[in-house]
Amino acid sequence: MNEKELYRLLTRLQQGELALEDVYDKLKNLPYEELGFAKLDHHRGLRDNFPEVIYCPGKSLAQIEQIFGRLAEQSDHVLATRAEEAVYHRIRESIPQVKYDDVARLLYLCRSDLPCPGQVAVISAGTADLPVAEEAALTLEIMGVKVERIYDAGVAGIHRLFDKMPMINASQAVIVVAGMEGALASVVGGLTSRPVIAVPTSIGYGASFQGLAPLLAMLNSCASGVAVVNIDNGFGAAAMALAILKSRD
């Protein structure tokens, strides 16, 4: 549940479209719903920019199905990250409206539109970085954000980035996704005044150490206004970008 859904619920109560018992059933799971193996925070969207999000690895199909189903009963927007296709087929049996993106590995439900809080540019250094970049981009779109994608614009051919600067500068935040040596985040940070959220990826040869090398390079960036999230954490970058946009309200 988020502010829009709560306001709509109370408006329907005021207008007599819902009984008090119906509203009570929607709100009774404060502060959380106990499932035994999980505690669902249905009201996180009222306190934070994101509702409860399901991280799929480590959970069984049955657990994901139950969590997703209970969240879908309370909210129009449900998101599960790092989901396998088998999860999608399982959830679709009970929730036909669910959608799945096999590149971003996102399973999601969107039954209503959210107000657009602004624009974010998502830049990837190489095509191999697309799964992480798309995790960030699609997560933002699910939350109503306008996303401009600039893919395969790494430092090996940096001229591919220059004609995109008007698009970058028109955004309120920029996400830069890069593996290998991770230099793209510093380059972008030196070209724009927009806040840059750097995402190191585990793409690269042996000395990249599964993303450690680009992580350290991004942390040591000499460009101002560059912040760094964890390796392959496209979702975390999207959450930070949305927080930046929301802080402008």
Stockholm file with secondary structure:
# STOCKHOLM 1.0

chainA/1-249         MNEKELYRLLTRLQQGELALEDVYDKLKNLPYEELGFAKLDHHRGLRDNFPEVIYCPGKSLAQIEQIFGRLAEQSDHVLATRAEEAVYHRIRESIPQVKYDDVARLLYLCRSDLPCPGQVAVISAGTADLPVAEEAALTLEIMGVKVERIYDAGVAGIHRLFDKMPMINASQAVIVVAGMEGALASVVGGLTSRPVIAVPTSIGYGASFQGLAPLLAMLNSCASGVAVVNIDNGFGAAAMALAILKSRD
#=GR chainA/1-249 SS CCHHHHHHHHHHHHTTSSCHHHHHHHHCSCSCEECSSCEECTTHHHHSSSCCEEECTTSCHHHHHHHHHHHHHHCSEEEEESCCHHHHHHHHTTCTTCEEETTTTEEEEECSCCCCCCEEEEEESSGGGHHHHHHHHHHHHHTTCEEEEECSCCGGGTHHHHTTHHHHHTSSEEEEEECTTCTHHHHHHTTCSSCEEEEECSCSCGGGGGGHHHHHHHHTCCSTTEEECCTTCHHHHHHHHHHHHHTTC
#=GC SS_cons         CCHHHHHHHHHHHHTTSSCHHHHHHHHCSCSCEECSSCEECTTHHHHSSSCCEEECTTSCHHHHHHHHHHHHHHCSEEEEESCCHHHHHHHHTTCTTCEEETTTTEEEEECSCCCCCCEEEEEESSGGGHHHHHHHHHHHHHTTCEEEEECSCCGGGTHHHHTTHHHHHTSSEEEEEECTTCTHHHHHHTTCSSCEEEEECSCSCGGGGGGHHHHHHHHTCCSTTEEECCTTCHHHHHHHHHHHHHTTC
//
